[in-house]
Amino acid sequence: MNKLKKIRNRIYSAISSFMALTFLTMSVFAEGNIANSVIATGTKKLIADVSSWLTGIAIAVTAVVCVYLFIRRAMSDEQDKKQWDNRLKITAVSGIGAITATALIGVIASYFGG
């Protein structure tokens, strides 16, 4: 019985030594610079593309909504013109805000190498 325990302990120690040696000598996938990794460069490109697309979409949507509001304003009577003017101002300010925000995202992303 005592010999069996010694053999079992030697087998356990040999297996654990082999496992420790294997785990300690493995190379790491993310070895090197994180900035040059696939995930980092892909994220930079994604942010740059999304910011350029959002800028174009914001300009197009603002223009279409402003044209629609100008047409509705032209067809309205005197009382409703003030409401349509207010809606036009809100649309213009919102469009400028959206364009500024997407441009700011692009500028911030460019500082990180995008």
Biopython code that builds the backbone (N, CA, C, O; Angstrom):
import numpy as np
from Bio.PDB.StructureBuilder import StructureBuilder

atoms = [
    (1, "MET", "N", (0.815, -1.189, 0.000)),
    (1, "MET", "CA", (0.000, 0.000, 0.000)),
    (1, "MET", "C", (0.861, 1.256, 0.000)),
    (1, "MET", "O", (0.564, 2.226, -0.697)),
    (2, "ASN", "N", (1.922, 1.227, 0.783)),
    (2, "ASN", "CA", (2.804, 2.366, 0.878)),
    (2, "ASN", "C", (3.551, 2.585, -0.437)),
    (2, "ASN", "O", (3.780, 3.727, -0.837)),
    (3, "LYS", "N", (3.934, 1.494, -1.115)),
    (3, "LYS", "CA", (4.614, 1.597, -2.401)),
    (3, "LYS", "C", (3.684, 2.184, -3.464)),
    (3, "LYS", "O", (4.116, 2.955, -4.321)),
    (4, "LEU", "N", (2.424, 1.818, -3.398)),
    (4, "LEU", "CA", (1.434, 2.326, -4.350)),
    (4, "LEU", "C", (1.264, 3.839, -4.215)),
    (4, "LEU", "O", (1.128, 4.535, -5.221)),
    (5, "LYS", "N", (1.270, 4.355, -2.985)),
    (5, "LYS", "CA", (1.167, 5.795, -2.763)),
    (5, "LYS", "C", (2.389, 6.518, -3.311)),
    (5, "LYS", "O", (2.265, 7.592, -3.899)),
    (6, "LYS", "N", (3.565, 5.935, -3.122)),
    (6, "LYS", "CA", (4.785, 6.559, -3.619)),
    (6, "LYS", "C", (4.774, 6.632, -5.148)),
    (6, "LYS", "O", (5.160, 7.643, -5.735)),
    (7, "ILE", "N", (4.331, 5.558, -5.774)),
    (7, "ILE", "CA", (4.270, 5.537, -7.241)),
    (7, "ILE", "C", (3.252, 6.567, -7.744)),
    (7, "ILE", "O", (3.511, 7.293, -8.704)),
    (8, "ARG", "N", (2.094, 6.618, -7.084)),
    (8, "ARG", "CA", (1.058, 7.578, -7.463)),
    (8, "ARG", "C", (1.561, 9.014, -7.283)),
    (8, "ARG", "O", (1.334, 9.854, -8.153)),
    (9, "ASN", "N", (2.236, 9.305, -6.175)),
    (9, "ASN", "CA", (2.769, 10.643, -5.937)),
    (9, "ASN", "C", (3.820, 11.015, -6.979)),
    (9, "ASN", "O", (3.876, 12.162, -7.423)),
    (10, "ARG", "N", (4.657, 10.046, -7.373)),
    (10, "ARG", "CA", (5.659, 10.323, -8.402)),
    (10, "ARG", "C", (4.995, 10.601, -9.752)),
    (10, "ARG", "O", (5.432, 11.475, -10.500)),
    (11, "ILE", "N", (3.943, 9.853, -10.051)),
    (11, "ILE", "CA", (3.218, 10.093, -11.309)),
    (11, "ILE", "C", (2.569, 11.476, -11.290)),
    (11, "ILE", "O", (2.653, 12.211, -12.274)),
    (12, "TYR", "N", (1.920, 11.839, -10.173)),
    (12, "TYR", "CA", (1.308, 13.164, -10.044)),
    (12, "TYR", "C", (2.349, 14.267, -10.159)),
    (12, "TYR", "O", (2.114, 15.270, -10.834)),
    (13, "SER", "N", (3.485, 14.096, -9.516)),
    (13, "SER", "CA", (4.520, 15.132, -9.579)),
    (13, "SER", "C", (5.109, 15.227, -10.984)),
    (13, "SER", "O", (5.433, 16.324, -11.439)),
    (14, "ALA", "N", (5.252, 14.107, -11.673)),
    (14, "ALA", "CA", (5.765, 14.133, -13.047)),
    (14, "ALA", "C", (4.777, 14.835, -13.975)),
    (14, "ALA", "O", (5.176, 15.643, -14.813)),
    (15, "ILE", "N", (3.498, 14.528, -13.826)),
    (15, "ILE", "CA", (2.471, 15.163, -14.666)),
    (15, "ILE", "C", (2.383, 16.655, -14.371)),
    (15, "ILE", "O", (2.317, 17.465, -15.295)),
    (16, "SER", "N", (2.383, 17.026, -13.093)),
    (16, "SER", "CA", (2.295, 18.446, -12.749)),
    (16, "SER", "C", (3.544, 19.203, -13.193)),
    (16, "SER", "O", (3.445, 20.358, -13.607)),
    (17, "SER", "N", (4.708, 18.578, -13.114)),
    (17, "SER", "CA", (5.935, 19.218, -13.606)),
    (17, "SER", "C", (5.869, 19.412, -15.114)),
    (17, "SER", "O", (6.259, 20.463, -15.624)),
    (18, "PHE", "N", (5.382, 18.414, -15.826)),
    (18, "PHE", "CA", (5.244, 18.527, -17.278)),
    (18, "PHE", "C", (4.259, 19.633, -17.655)),
    (18, "PHE", "O", (4.514, 20.407, -18.578)),
    (19, "MET", "N", (3.130, 19.704, -16.938)),
    (19, "MET", "CA", (2.137, 20.742, -17.223)),
    (19, "MET", "C", (2.697, 22.127, -16.926)),
    (19, "MET", "O", (2.496, 23.055, -17.710)),
    (20, "ALA", "N", (3.396, 22.277, -15.806)),
    (20, "ALA", "CA", (3.984, 23.573, -15.466)),
    (20, "ALA", "C", (5.014, 23.986, -16.507)),
    (20, "ALA", "O", (5.059, 25.150, -16.907)),
    (21, "LEU", "N", (5.830, 23.058, -16.943)),
    (21, "LEU", "CA", (6.827, 23.345, -17.969)),
    (21, "LEU", "C", (6.155, 23.743, -19.280)),
    (21, "LEU", "O", (6.614, 24.660, -19.962)),
    (22, "THR", "N", (5.083, 23.064, -19.628)),
    (22, "THR", "CA", (4.356, 23.375, -20.860)),
    (22, "THR", "C", (3.731, 24.763, -20.800)),
    (22, "THR", "O", (3.834, 25.530, -21.758)),
    (23, "PHE", "N", (3.087, 25.093, -19.690)),
    (23, "PHE", "CA", (2.427, 26.389, -19.572)),
    (23, "PHE", "C", (3.421, 27.538, -19.482)),
    (23, "PHE", "O", (3.141, 28.631, -19.976)),
    (24, "LEU", "N", (4.555, 27.317, -18.873)),
    (24, "LEU", "CA", (5.532, 28.391, -18.718)),
    (24, "LEU", "C", (6.301, 28.676, -19.998)),
    (24, "LEU", "O", (6.810, 29.784, -20.169)),
    (25, "THR", "N", (6.399, 27.722, -20.888)),
    (25, "THR", "CA", (7.169, 27.928, -22.116)),
    (25, "THR", "C", (6.303, 28.280, -23.317)),
    (25, "THR", "O", (6.830, 28.425, -24.420)),
    (26, "MET", "N", (4.984, 28.424, -23.140)),
    (26, "MET", "CA", (4.119, 28.770, -24.261)),
    (26, "MET", "C", (4.329, 30.220, -24.661)),
    (26, "MET", "O", (4.502, 31.086, -23.803)),
    (27, "SER", "N", (4.313, 30.490, -25.964)),
    (27, "SER", "CA", (4.405, 31.869, -26.424)),
    (27, "SER", "C", (3.029, 32.514, -26.325)),
    (27, "SER", "O", (2.004, 31.833, -26.343)),
    (28, "VAL", "N", (3.029, 33.815, -26.222)),
    (28, "VAL", "CA", (1.792, 34.560, -26.022)),
    (28, "VAL", "C", (1.320, 35.098, -27.361)),
    (28, "VAL", "O", (2.134, 35.536, -28.174)),
    (29, "PHE", "N", (-0.003, 35.073, -27.604)),
    (29, "PHE", "CA", (-0.571, 35.561, -28.864)),
    (29, "PHE", "C", (-0.411, 37.063, -28.996)),
    (29, "PHE", "O", (-0.092, 37.552, -30.079)),
    (30, "ALA", "N", (-0.626, 37.807, -27.920)),
    (30, "ALA", "CA", (-0.591, 39.270, -27.967)),
    (30, "ALA", "C", (0.804, 39.805, -27.679)),
    (30, "ALA", "O", (0.956, 40.916, -27.171)),
    (31, "GLU", "N", (1.800, 39.033, -27.997)),
    (31, "GLU", "CA", (3.171, 39.456, -27.748)),
    (31, "GLU", "C", (3.517, 40.621, -28.670)),
    (31, "GLU", "O", (3.216, 40.580, -29.863)),
    (32, "GLY", "N", (4.137, 41.643, -28.131)),
    (32, "GLY", "CA", (4.535, 42.784, -28.942)),
    (32, "GLY", "C", (3.700, 44.000, -28.622)),
    (32, "GLY", "O", (3.133, 44.123, -27.537)),
    (33, "ASN", "N", (3.637, 44.891, -29.583)),
    (33, "ASN", "CA", (2.970, 46.169, -29.405)),
    (33, "ASN", "C", (1.466, 46.027, -29.642)),
    (33, "ASN", "O", (1.048, 45.479, -30.661)),
    (34, "ILE", "N", (0.669, 46.511, -28.721)),
    (34, "ILE", "CA", (-0.794, 46.421, -28.853)),
    (34, "ILE", "C", (-1.289, 47.330, -29.967)),
    (34, "ILE", "O", (-2.274, 47.011, -30.633)),
    (35, "ALA", "N", (-0.619, 48.461, -30.179)),
    (35, "ALA", "CA", (-1.053, 49.409, -31.204)),
    (35, "ALA", "C", (-0.981, 48.809, -32.604)),
    (35, "ALA", "O", (-1.710, 49.245, -33.495)),
    (36, "ASN", "N", (-0.132, 47.835, -32.814)),
    (36, "ASN", "CA", (-0.007, 47.215, -34.131)),
    (36, "ASN", "C", (-0.811, 45.927, -34.259)),
    (36, "ASN", "O", (-0.703, 45.232, -35.269)),
    (37, "SER", "N", (-1.609, 45.601, -33.259)),
    (37, "SER", "CA", (-2.395, 44.375, -33.326)),
    (37, "SER", "C", (-3.554, 44.539, -34.301)),
    (37, "SER", "O", (-3.910, 45.656, -34.678)),
    (38, "VAL", "N", (-4.126, 43.439, -34.695)),
    (38, "VAL", "CA", (-5.223, 43.444, -35.661)),
    (38, "VAL", "C", (-6.447, 44.156, -35.093)),
    (38, "VAL", "O", (-7.120, 44.900, -35.806)),
    (39, "ILE", "N", (-6.731, 43.932, -33.834)),
    (39, "ILE", "CA", (-7.913, 44.546, -33.216)),
    (39, "ILE", "C", (-7.761, 46.060, -33.141)),
    (39, "ILE", "O", (-8.712, 46.788, -33.425)),
    (40, "ALA", "N", (-6.583, 46.544, -32.764)),
    (40, "ALA", "CA", (-6.379, 47.990, -32.631)),
    (40, "ALA", "C", (-6.438, 48.686, -33.983)),
    (40, "ALA", "O", (-7.088, 49.724, -34.111)),
    (41, "THR", "N", (-5.779, 48.140, -34.986)),
    (41, "THR", "CA", (-5.803, 48.788, -36.298)),
    (41, "THR", "C", (-7.190, 48.703, -36.924)),
    (41, "THR", "O", (-7.624, 49.642, -37.592)),
    (42, "GLY", "N", (-7.886, 47.595, -36.718)),
    (42, "GLY", "CA", (-9.250, 47.482, -37.235)),
    (42, "GLY", "C", (-10.202, 48.459, -36.573)),
    (42, "GLY", "O", (-11.074, 49.026, -37.231)),
    (43, "THR", "N", (-10.038, 48.657, -35.266)),
    (43, "THR", "CA", (-10.891, 49.609, -34.552)),
    (43, "THR", "C", (-10.636, 51.029, -35.034)),
    (43, "THR", "O", (-11.578, 51.807, -35.187)),
    (44, "LYS", "N", (-9.380, 51.377, -35.274)),
    (44, "LYS", "CA", (-9.056, 52.714, -35.786)),
    (44, "LYS", "C", (-9.707, 52.944, -37.143)),
    (44, "LYS", "O", (-10.294, 53.998, -37.387)),
    (45, "LYS", "N", (-9.601, 51.957, -38.023)),
    (45, "LYS", "CA", (-10.199, 52.092, -39.352)),
    (45, "LYS", "C", (-11.719, 52.165, -39.268)),
    (45, "LYS", "O", (-12.348, 52.924, -40.006)),
    (46, "LEU", "N", (-12.307, 51.383, -38.374)),
    (46, "LEU", "CA", (-13.761, 51.400, -38.204)),
    (46, "LEU", "C", (-14.242, 52.762, -37.729)),
    (46, "LEU", "O", (-15.232, 53.281, -38.244)),
    (47, "ILE", "N", (-13.557, 53.348, -36.757)),
    (47, "ILE", "CA", (-13.950, 54.666, -36.251)),
    (47, "ILE", "C", (-13.820, 55.718, -37.342)),
    (47, "ILE", "O", (-14.693, 56.576, -37.474)),
    (48, "ALA", "N", (-12.751, 55.670, -38.125)),
    (48, "ALA", "CA", (-12.571, 56.638, -39.208)),
    (48, "ALA", "C", (-13.673, 56.496, -40.259)),
    (48, "ALA", "O", (-14.218, 57.499, -40.722)),
    (49, "ASP", "N", (-14.003, 55.265, -40.638)),
    (49, "ASP", "CA", (-15.051, 55.048, -41.637)),
    (49, "ASP", "C", (-16.423, 55.466, -41.125)),
    (49, "ASP", "O", (-17.194, 56.098, -41.847)),
    (50, "VAL", "N", (-16.722, 55.116, -39.888)),
    (50, "VAL", "CA", (-18.034, 55.459, -39.321)),
    (50, "VAL", "C", (-18.184, 56.970, -39.201)),
    (50, "VAL", "O", (-19.256, 57.504, -39.485)),
    (51, "SER", "N", (-17.132, 57.666, -38.787)),
    (51, "SER", "CA", (-17.249, 59.118, -38.645)),
    (51, "SER", "C", (-17.441, 59.788, -40.002)),
    (51, "SER", "O", (-18.188, 60.762, -40.101)),
    (52, "SER", "N", (-16.787, 59.291, -41.042)),
    (52, "SER", "CA", (-16.986, 59.892, -42.365)),
    (52, "SER", "C", (-18.389, 59.603, -42.897)),
    (52, "SER", "O", (-19.022, 60.477, -43.488)),
    (53, "TRP", "N", (-18.873, 58.380, -42.688)),
    (53, "TRP", "CA", (-20.232, 58.051, -43.131)),
    (53, "TRP", "C", (-21.277, 58.844, -42.358)),
    (53, "TRP", "O", (-22.242, 59.333, -42.946)),
    (54, "LEU", "N", (-21.096, 58.975, -41.060)),
    (54, "LEU", "CA", (-22.070, 59.727, -40.265)),
    (54, "LEU", "C", (-22.098, 61.197, -40.652)),
    (54, "LEU", "O", (-23.159, 61.821, -40.619)),
    (55, "THR", "N", (-20.952, 61.762, -41.017)),
    (55, "THR", "CA", (-20.928, 63.151, -41.469)),
    (55, "THR", "C", (-21.759, 63.299, -42.739)),
    (55, "THR", "O", (-22.565, 64.223, -42.849)),
    (56, "GLY", "N", (-21.570, 62.407, -43.684)),
    (56, "GLY", "CA", (-22.344, 62.467, -44.923)),
    (56, "GLY", "C", (-23.827, 62.253, -44.702)),
    (56, "GLY", "O", (-24.657, 62.943, -45.295)),
    (57, "ILE", "N", (-24.161, 61.300, -43.851)),
    (57, "ILE", "CA", (-25.577, 61.034, -43.564)),
    (57, "ILE", "C", (-26.216, 62.220, -42.850)),
    (57, "ILE", "O", (-27.355, 62.578, -43.150)),
    (58, "ALA", "N", (-25.500, 62.833, -41.909)),
    (58, "ALA", "CA", (-26.047, 63.985, -41.178)),
    (58, "ALA", "C", (-26.305, 65.155, -42.120)),
    (58, "ALA", "O", (-27.325, 65.833, -42.001)),
    (59, "ILE", "N", (-25.393, 65.395, -43.049)),
    (59, "ILE", "CA", (-25.585, 66.481, -44.014)),
    (59, "ILE", "C", (-26.792, 66.195, -44.904)),
    (59, "ILE", "O", (-27.616, 67.079, -45.137)),
    (60, "ALA", "N", (-26.897, 64.969, -45.397)),
    (60, "ALA", "CA", (-28.002, 64.622, -46.293)),
    (60, "ALA", "C", (-29.352, 64.706, -45.589)),
    (60, "ALA", "O", (-30.305, 65.255, -46.142)),
    (61, "VAL", "N", (-29.440, 64.172, -44.385)),
    (61, "VAL", "CA", (-30.710, 64.199, -43.649)),
    (61, "VAL", "C", (-31.102, 65.630, -43.305)),
    (61, "VAL", "O", (-32.271, 65.998, -43.426)),
    (62, "THR", "N", (-30.141, 66.436, -42.881)),
    (62, "THR", "CA", (-30.439, 67.835, -42.559)),
    (62, "THR", "C", (-30.939, 68.576, -43.790)),
    (62, "THR", "O", (-31.892, 69.350, -43.700)),
    (63, "ALA", "N", (-30.314, 68.350, -44.936)),
    (63, "ALA", "CA", (-30.739, 69.023, -46.160)),
    (63, "ALA", "C", (-32.149, 68.600, -46.566)),
    (63, "ALA", "O", (-32.967, 69.443, -46.933)),
    (64, "VAL", "N", (-32.436, 67.311, -46.503)),
    (64, "VAL", "CA", (-33.767, 66.820, -46.895)),
    (64, "VAL", "C", (-34.844, 67.366, -45.962)),
    (64, "VAL", "O", (-35.902, 67.796, -46.422)),
    (65, "VAL", "N", (-34.583, 67.354, -44.663)),
    (65, "VAL", "CA", (-35.578, 67.855, -43.711)),
    (65, "VAL", "C", (-35.775, 69.358, -43.883)),
    (65, "VAL", "O", (-36.902, 69.843, -43.785)),
    (66, "CYS", "N", (-34.698, 70.105, -44.139)),
    (66, "CYS", "CA", (-34.838, 71.552, -44.350)),
    (66, "CYS", "C", (-35.648, 71.854, -45.609)),
    (66, "CYS", "O", (-36.481, 72.761, -45.603)),
    (67, "VAL", "N", (-35.413, 71.110, -46.682)),
    (67, "VAL", "CA", (-36.198, 71.308, -47.905)),
    (67, "VAL", "C", (-37.668, 71.018, -47.634)),
    (67, "VAL", "O", (-38.540, 71.772, -48.066)),
    (68, "TYR", "N", (-37.946, 69.935, -46.927)),
    (68, "TYR", "CA", (-39.328, 69.600, -46.574)),
    (68, "TYR", "C", (-39.966, 70.721, -45.749)),
    (68, "TYR", "O", (-41.107, 71.110, -46.000)),
    (69, "LEU", "N", (-39.233, 71.232, -44.775)),
    (69, "LEU", "CA", (-39.791, 72.291, -43.928)),
    (69, "LEU", "C", (-39.979, 73.593, -44.695)),
    (69, "LEU", "O", (-40.933, 74.324, -44.432)),
    (70, "PHE", "N", (-39.084, 73.900, -45.645)),
    (70, "PHE", "CA", (-39.276, 75.092, -46.477)),
    (70, "PHE", "C", (-40.532, 74.963, -47.333)),
    (70, "PHE", "O", (-41.277, 75.929, -47.499)),
    (71, "ILE", "N", (-40.766, 73.773, -47.874)),
    (71, "ILE", "CA", (-41.975, 73.559, -48.680)),
    (71, "ILE", "C", (-43.218, 73.706, -47.810)),
    (71, "ILE", "O", (-44.179, 74.364, -48.208)),
    (72, "ARG", "N", (-43.205, 73.098, -46.624)),
    (72, "ARG", "CA", (-44.359, 73.218, -45.727)),
    (72, "ARG", "C", (-44.565, 74.665, -45.284)),
    (72, "ARG", "O", (-45.703, 75.113, -45.138)),
    (73, "ARG", "N", (-43.477, 75.395, -45.070)),
    (73, "ARG", "CA", (-43.573, 76.803, -44.662)),
    (73, "ARG", "C", (-44.184, 77.634, -45.791)),
    (73, "ARG", "O", (-44.987, 78.533, -45.538)),
    (74, "ALA", "N", (-43.810, 77.338, -47.020)),
    (74, "ALA", "CA", (-44.342, 78.089, -48.155)),
    (74, "ALA", "C", (-45.833, 77.836, -48.341)),
    (74, "ALA", "O", (-46.549, 78.710, -48.829)),
    (75, "MET", "N", (-46.308, 76.660, -47.963)),
    (75, "MET", "CA", (-47.726, 76.339, -48.132)),
    (75, "MET", "C", (-48.575, 76.738, -46.925)),
    (75, "MET", "O", (-49.798, 76.608, -46.969)),
    (76, "SER", "N", (-47.958, 77.215, -45.863)),
    (76, "SER", "CA", (-48.724, 77.522, -44.648)),
    (76, "SER", "C", (-49.239, 78.960, -44.672)),
    (76, "SER", "O", (-48.808, 79.784, -45.479)),
    (77, "ASP", "N", (-50.173, 79.232, -43.765)),
    (77, "ASP", "CA", (-50.687, 80.594, -43.656)),
    (77, "ASP", "C", (-49.810, 81.397, -42.685)),
    (77, "ASP", "O", (-48.817, 80.883, -42.170)),
    (78, "GLU", "N", (-50.178, 82.639, -42.444)),
    (78, "GLU", "CA", (-49.346, 83.554, -41.652)),
    (78, "GLU", "C", (-49.142, 83.084, -40.216)),
    (78, "GLU", "O", (-48.060, 83.271, -39.659)),
    (79, "GLN", "N", (-50.140, 82.490, -39.617)),
    (79, "GLN", "CA", (-50.006, 82.047, -38.227)),
    (79, "GLN", "C", (-49.034, 80.880, -38.090)),
    (79, "GLN", "O", (-48.292, 80.795, -37.111)),
    (80, "ASP", "N", (-49.040, 79.996, -39.059)),
    (80, "ASP", "CA", (-48.194, 78.810, -38.980)),
    (80, "ASP", "C", (-46.752, 79.066, -39.409)),
    (80, "ASP", "O", (-45.881, 78.237, -39.147)),
    (81, "LYS", "N", (-46.483, 80.194, -40.060)),
    (81, "LYS", "CA", (-45.121, 80.465, -40.528)),
    (81, "LYS", "C", (-44.134, 80.551, -39.371)),
    (81, "LYS", "O", (-42.984, 80.135, -39.511)),
    (82, "LYS", "N", (-44.567, 81.082, -38.233)),
    (82, "LYS", "CA", (-43.670, 81.182, -37.078)),
    (82, "LYS", "C", (-43.294, 79.790, -36.569)),
    (82, "LYS", "O", (-42.145, 79.553, -36.195)),
    (83, "GLN", "N", (-44.250, 78.882, -36.555)),
    (83, "GLN", "CA", (-43.953, 77.512, -36.129)),
    (83, "GLN", "C", (-42.971, 76.840, -37.085)),
    (83, "GLN", "O", (-42.042, 76.158, -36.651)),
    (84, "TRP", "N", (-43.178, 77.034, -38.382)),
    (84, "TRP", "CA", (-42.280, 76.415, -39.357)),
    (84, "TRP", "C", (-40.893, 77.055, -39.305)),
    (84, "TRP", "O", (-39.887, 76.370, -39.491)),
    (85, "ASP", "N", (-40.834, 78.369, -39.052)),
    (85, "ASP", "CA", (-39.528, 79.015, -38.880)),
    (85, "ASP", "C", (-38.794, 78.441, -37.671)),
    (85, "ASP", "O", (-37.590, 78.192, -37.725)),
    (86, "ASN", "N", (-39.530, 78.236, -36.586)),
    (86, "ASN", "CA", (-38.929, 77.660, -35.386)),
    (86, "ASN", "C", (-38.429, 76.239, -35.663)),
    (86, "ASN", "O", (-37.345, 75.864, -35.216)),
    (87, "ARG", "N", (-39.204, 75.462, -36.387)),
    (87, "ARG", "CA", (-38.793, 74.097, -36.724)),
    (87, "ARG", "C", (-37.557, 74.097, -37.628)),
    (87, "ARG", "O", (-36.679, 73.244, -37.490)),
    (88, "LEU", "N", (-37.496, 75.063, -38.555)),
    (88, "LEU", "CA", (-36.317, 75.173, -39.416)),
    (88, "LEU", "C", (-35.065, 75.500, -38.605)),
    (88, "LEU", "O", (-33.997, 74.939, -38.851)),
    (89, "LYS", "N", (-35.199, 76.408, -37.639)),
    (89, "LYS", "CA", (-34.050, 76.765, -36.796)),
    (89, "LYS", "C", (-33.577, 75.557, -35.991)),
    (89, "LYS", "O", (-32.378, 75.295, -35.894)),
    (90, "ILE", "N", (-34.521, 74.835, -35.423)),
    (90, "ILE", "CA", (-34.166, 73.651, -34.633)),
    (90, "ILE", "C", (-33.477, 72.606, -35.512)),
    (90, "ILE", "O", (-32.496, 71.992, -35.093)),
    (91, "THR", "N", (-33.984, 72.406, -36.720)),
    (91, "THR", "CA", (-33.379, 71.437, -37.633)),
    (91, "THR", "C", (-31.969, 71.855, -38.031)),
    (91, "THR", "O", (-31.062, 71.024, -38.073)),
    (92, "ALA", "N", (-31.784, 73.139, -38.323)),
    (92, "ALA", "CA", (-30.455, 73.622, -38.715)),
    (92, "ALA", "C", (-29.456, 73.471, -37.572)),
    (92, "ALA", "O", (-28.328, 73.026, -37.785)),
    (93, "VAL", "N", (-29.867, 73.838, -36.366)),
    (93, "VAL", "CA", (-28.968, 73.717, -35.214)),
    (93, "VAL", "C", (-28.657, 72.247, -34.929)),
    (93, "VAL", "O", (-27.517, 71.905, -34.612)),
    (94, "SER", "N", (-29.651, 71.388, -35.039)),
    (94, "SER", "CA", (-29.418, 69.955, -34.814)),
    (94, "SER", "C", (-28.484, 69.371, -35.870)),
    (94, "SER", "O", (-27.612, 68.561, -35.554)),
    (95, "GLY", "N", (-28.666, 69.777, -37.110)),
    (95, "GLY", "CA", (-27.780, 69.305, -38.178)),
    (95, "GLY", "C", (-26.349, 69.763, -37.977)),
    (95, "GLY", "O", (-25.411, 68.987, -38.159)),
    (96, "ILE", "N", (-26.177, 71.032, -37.601)),
    (96, "ILE", "CA", (-24.833, 71.545, -37.330)),
    (96, "ILE", "C", (-24.218, 70.811, -36.144)),
    (96, "ILE", "O", (-23.026, 70.505, -36.156)),
    (97, "GLY", "N", (-25.017, 70.529, -35.125)),
    (97, "GLY", "CA", (-24.515, 69.778, -33.970)),
    (97, "GLY", "C", (-24.090, 68.367, -34.339)),
    (97, "GLY", "O", (-23.064, 67.882, -33.863)),
    (98, "ALA", "N", (-24.874, 67.704, -35.185)),
    (98, "ALA", "CA", (-24.527, 66.337, -35.601)),
    (98, "ALA", "C", (-23.255, 66.322, -36.442)),
    (98, "ALA", "O", (-22.403, 65.450, -36.270)),
    (99, "ILE", "N", (-23.127, 67.277, -37.342)),
    (99, "ILE", "CA", (-21.930, 67.355, -38.182)),
    (99, "ILE", "C", (-20.704, 67.663, -37.334)),
    (99, "ILE", "O", (-19.639, 67.079, -37.540)),
    (100, "THR", "N", (-20.853, 68.578, -36.383)),
    (100, "THR", "CA", (-19.734, 68.916, -35.500)),
    (100, "THR", "C", (-19.327, 67.723, -34.643)),
    (100, "THR", "O", (-18.136, 67.472, -34.457)),
    (101, "ALA", "N", (-20.299, 66.991, -34.123)),
    (101, "ALA", "CA", (-19.991, 65.833, -33.271)),
    (101, "ALA", "C", (-19.255, 64.748, -34.053)),
    (101, "ALA", "O", (-18.282, 64.182, -33.556)),
    (102, "THR", "N", (-19.706, 64.455, -35.266)),
    (102, "THR", "CA", (-19.027, 63.421, -36.047)),
    (102, "THR", "C", (-17.642, 63.876, -36.489)),
    (102, "THR", "O", (-16.716, 63.067, -36.550)),
    (103, "ALA", "N", (-17.491, 65.158, -36.797)),
    (103, "ALA", "CA", (-16.160, 65.663, -37.142)),
    (103, "ALA", "C", (-15.231, 65.597, -35.937)),
    (103, "ALA", "O", (-14.048, 65.288, -36.078)),
    (104, "LEU", "N", (-15.760, 65.884, -34.763)),
    (104, "LEU", "CA", (-14.962, 65.814, -33.540)),
    (104, "LEU", "C", (-14.526, 64.380, -33.249)),
    (104, "LEU", "O", (-13.400, 64.151, -32.807)),
    (105, "ILE", "N", (-15.405, 63.423, -33.493)),
    (105, "ILE", "CA", (-15.041, 62.012, -33.316)),
    (105, "ILE", "C", (-13.907, 61.638, -34.275)),
    (105, "ILE", "O", (-12.973, 60.933, -33.894)),
    (106, "GLY", "N", (-13.995, 62.112, -35.513)),
    (106, "GLY", "CA", (-12.931, 61.840, -36.480)),
    (106, "GLY", "C", (-11.610, 62.466, -36.084)),
    (106, "GLY", "O", (-10.558, 61.852, -36.257)),
    (107, "VAL", "N", (-11.650, 63.684, -35.553)),
    (107, "VAL", "CA", (-10.419, 64.356, -35.123)),
    (107, "VAL", "C", (-9.803, 63.632, -33.934)),
    (107, "VAL", "O", (-8.591, 63.420, -33.896)),
    (108, "ILE", "N", (-10.621, 63.255, -32.972)),
    (108, "ILE", "CA", (-10.102, 62.535, -31.800)),
    (108, "ILE", "C", (-9.520, 61.190, -32.224)),
    (108, "ILE", "O", (-8.473, 60.782, -31.721)),
    (109, "ALA", "N", (-10.185, 60.505, -33.139)),
    (109, "ALA", "CA", (-9.673, 59.211, -33.605)),
    (109, "ALA", "C", (-8.370, 59.372, -34.375)),
    (109, "ALA", "O", (-7.526, 58.476, -34.345)),
    (110, "SER", "N", (-8.188, 60.497, -35.066)),
    (110, "SER", "CA", (-6.949, 60.691, -35.825)),
    (110, "SER", "C", (-5.746, 60.861, -34.911)),
    (110, "SER", "O", (-4.624, 60.561, -35.319)),
    (111, "TYR", "N", (-5.947, 61.329, -33.697)),
    (111, "TYR", "CA", (-4.842, 61.461, -32.755)),
    (111, "TYR", "C", (-4.333, 60.105, -32.285)),
    (111, "TYR", "O", (-3.207, 60.005, -31.799)),
    (112, "PHE", "N", (-5.132, 59.080, -32.418)),
    (112, "PHE", "CA", (-4.717, 57.740, -32.021)),
    (112, "PHE", "C", (-4.192, 56.943, -33.208)),
    (112, "PHE", "O", (-4.099, 55.717, -33.147)),
    (113, "GLY", "N", (-3.854, 57.633, -34.272)),
    (113, "GLY", "CA", (-3.247, 56.966, -35.422)),
    (113, "GLY", "C", (-4.233, 56.468, -36.442)),
    (113, "GLY", "O", (-3.862, 55.690, -37.321)),
    (114, "GLY", "N", (-5.487, 56.892, -36.358)),
    (114, "GLY", "CA", (-6.511, 56.412, -37.274)),
    (114, "GLY", "C", (-6.455, 57.046, -38.619)),
    (114, "GLY", "O", (-7.267, 56.727, -39.487)),
]
sb = StructureBuilder()
sb.init_structure("model")
sb.init_model(0)
sb.init_chain("A")
sb.init_seg("    ")
for serial, (resi, resn, name, xyz) in enumerate(atoms, 1):
    if name == "N":
        sb.init_residue(resn, " ", resi, " ")
    sb.init_atom(name, np.array(xyz, "f"), 0.0, 1.0, " ", f" {name:<3s}", serial, name[0])
structure = sb.get_structure()
